[in-house]
Amino acid sequence: MALETILYISDQTASSNSVLAALKANGYEVVSTDGSTEAVALLFVMHSVAAVMLDHRAKEQTRFDLARTLRAIRPDVPIILLCGVQMDRMASLADACVSSGQPLEKLASAVHRLLTAKRFQVLSRQC
């Protein structure tokens, strides 16, 4: 079985390595970028992306704009927001919000739950 691909977008160099390691340790292939423009291009051309992990905390508005753009390009791809605090405003733009203060197992668990739910929805539509 092929590994599921996670597109990881981060402007947080300090936490990126540990997040990447946690995702890879849980069996995901990870493609990472720190640029919004490159993230949009990657999501547009990479049809194998199963989920997007958005760890873009520098500017709140930039995060909202990027999430909105990603959702418009591929509405079928779940978006997981890694954030410092719970943000209700992201509910319409992200499928999950995971606090960066939680153990990395929570992050991997959130990815797994979203991808399992996505596979179930696809199977339900086929029946």
C-alpha positions in Angstrom: 0.0 0.0 0.0 1.3 3.4 -0.9 2.0 5.9 1.8 -0.4 8.8 2.2 1.1 12.2 1.4 0.8 15.1 3.8 1.6 18.6 2.5 3.3 20.4 5.5 3.4 24.2 5.3 5.4 25.9 8.1 6.9 29.2 8.9 8.1 27.7 12.2 11.6 26.4 11.7 12.0 25.5 15.4 9.1 23.0 15.4 9.3 21.8 11.8 11.8 19.0 12.3 9.9 17.4 15.2 6.5 17.6 13.3 8.1 16.1 10.2 9.6 13.3 12.2 6.3 12.5 14.0 4.4 12.4 10.7 7.0 10.2 9.0 7.2 7.9 12.1 3.5 7.4 11.7 3.8 6.2 8.2 3.1 9.3 6.1 5.1 10.7 3.2 5.7 14.4 3.9 6.3 17.1 1.3 7.2 20.4 3.1 7.4 24.0 2.2 7.7 27.3 4.0 6.2 29.4 1.2 2.5 30.1 0.6 3.0 30.4 -3.2 4.8 27.1 -3.4 2.2 25.5 -1.1 -0.6 26.5 -3.5 1.4 25.3 -6.5 2.2 21.9 -4.8 -1.5 21.3 -3.9 -2.6 22.2 -7.4 -0.2 19.8 -9.1 0.1 17.0 -6.5 -3.1 14.9 -6.8 -1.7 12.5 -4.3 -1.9 14.9 -1.3 -4.2 13.3 1.3 -4.1 16.2 3.8 -2.6 19.6 4.4 -0.9 20.5 7.7 -0.7 24.3 8.1 1.7 25.5 10.7 1.8 29.2 9.6 1.7 31.3 12.7 3.6 34.5 11.7 0.6 36.5 10.8 -3.0 35.5 11.5 -4.5 37.0 8.3 -1.9 35.3 6.2 -3.0 32.0 7.7 -6.6 32.7 7.0 -5.9 33.7 3.4 -3.7 30.7 2.8 -6.3 28.3 4.3 -9.0 29.9 2.1 -7.0 29.6 -1.0 -6.0 25.9 -0.3 -9.7 25.1 0.4 -10.7 26.7 -2.9 -8.1 24.7 -4.9 -8.9 21.3 -3.4 -12.0 21.3 -1.2 -11.7 17.5 -0.9 -8.4 17.7 1.0 -8.6 18.0 4.8 -6.7 20.9 6.3 -5.2 20.6 9.8 -4.1 23.8 11.5 -1.3 23.6 14.0 -1.8 26.6 16.3 -0.7 28.1 19.6 -4.3 28.4 20.9 -7.7 27.1 19.9 -9.1 29.3 17.2 -12.9 29.2 16.5 -12.6 31.5 13.5 -10.8 28.7 11.6 -13.7 26.3 11.8 -14.9 27.0 8.3 -11.4 26.8 6.9 -9.8 23.9 8.7 -11.0 20.4 9.5 -9.0 20.2 12.7 -7.1 22.5 14.9 -4.3 20.9 17.0 -2.5 22.9 19.7 1.2 23.1 19.2 1.6 22.6 23.0 0.2 19.1 22.8 2.3 16.0 22.4 3.1 15.2 18.8 1.0 12.0 19.1 -2.1 14.1 19.2 -1.1 15.6 15.9 -0.6 12.2 14.3 -3.9 11.1 15.8 -5.7 14.0 14.3 -4.3 13.3 10.9 -5.2 9.6 11.2 -8.8 10.5 12.2 -9.3 12.9 9.3 -8.0 10.6 6.7 -10.1 7.7 8.1 -13.2 9.9 8.0 -12.3 11.0 4.4 -11.9 7.3 3.3 -15.2 6.4 4.9 -17.0 9.3 3.1 -15.6 8.2 -0.3 -16.7 4.6 0.3 -20.2 5.8 1.4 -20.6 7.7 -1.8 -19.6 4.7 -3.9 -22.4 2.5 -2.3 
